[in-house]
């Protein structure tokens, strides 16, 4: 009987330790990524654009963060 109590106590202590340490670990996993800058932009959708080898040199550049409407793409809502 004492072994069952010992196992139960160890399990409860383990779960309590995990419950209090997981939020601290999660904070370390958070990352902020600044997406500001020049982005290539083209109106429409095409599966070929997902290819990392796709040549987007002829696409327009827009500044992010900023609405594309204010950069010459009036009336386009994605």
C-alpha positions as CSV (number, residue, x, y, z in Angstrom):
1,X,0.0,0.0,0.0
2,X,2.8,2.4,0.8
3,X,4.2,1.9,-2.7
4,X,1.0,3.0,-4.3
5,X,0.9,6.1,-2.1
6,X,4.5,6.8,-3.0
7,X,3.8,6.4,-6.8
8,X,0.7,8.6,-6.5
9,X,2.6,11.3,-4.6
10,X,5.5,11.2,-7.1
11,X,3.0,11.5,-10.0
12,X,1.2,14.5,-8.4
13,X,4.5,16.2,-7.7
14,X,5.6,15.6,-11.3
15,X,2.4,17.0,-12.7
16,X,2.6,20.1,-10.4
17,X,6.1,20.8,-11.5
18,X,5.1,20.5,-15.2
19,X,2.1,22.7,-14.7
20,X,4.2,25.5,-13.2
21,X,7.2,25.1,-15.6
22,X,5.3,24.9,-18.9
23,X,4.3,28.6,-19.1
24,X,7.9,29.6,-18.5
25,X,9.1,27.3,-21.3
26,X,6.4,28.5,-23.6
27,X,7.6,32.1,-23.2
28,X,11.0,31.1,-24.5
29,X,9.4,29.6,-27.6
30,X,7.7,32.9,-28.6
31,X,9.4,34.8,-31.3
32,X,8.6,38.1,-33.0
33,X,9.4,38.4,-36.6
34,X,9.4,41.9,-38.2
35,X,7.9,41.6,-41.7
36,X,8.4,45.3,-42.6
37,X,10.2,46.1,-45.8
38,X,9.9,45.6,-49.6
39,X,7.7,42.7,-50.7
40,X,7.1,41.5,-54.2
41,X,3.5,41.8,-55.2
42,X,1.3,40.7,-58.1
43,X,-2.5,40.7,-58.5
44,X,-4.0,37.3,-58.9
45,X,-3.2,33.7,-57.9
46,X,-1.2,31.0,-59.6
47,X,0.1,27.7,-58.2
48,X,3.4,28.3,-59.9
49,X,4.1,31.3,-57.7
50,X,4.6,28.9,-54.7
51,X,7.6,27.3,-56.4
52,X,10.8,28.6,-54.7
53,X,12.4,28.7,-58.1
54,X,9.7,31.0,-59.5
55,X,11.2,34.2,-61.2
56,X,9.4,37.2,-59.7
57,X,11.8,39.8,-60.9
58,X,9.1,41.5,-63.0
59,X,6.7,41.8,-60.1
60,X,6.0,45.2,-58.4
61,X,7.5,46.0,-55.0
62,X,5.4,47.3,-52.2
63,X,6.3,48.5,-48.8
64,X,5.0,46.6,-45.8
65,X,3.3,47.5,-43.6
66,X,1.1,49.7,-45.9
67,X,-2.1,49.1,-47.8
68,X,-1.4,48.0,-51.4
69,X,-4.2,50.4,-52.5
70,X,-2.0,53.3,-51.5
71,X,0.8,51.9,-53.6
72,X,-1.0,51.8,-57.0
73,X,-3.3,48.8,-56.7
74,X,-6.6,50.6,-56.3
75,X,-9.7,48.5,-56.0
76,X,-7.9,45.2,-55.4
77,X,-9.1,43.5,-52.2
78,X,-7.2,40.2,-52.5
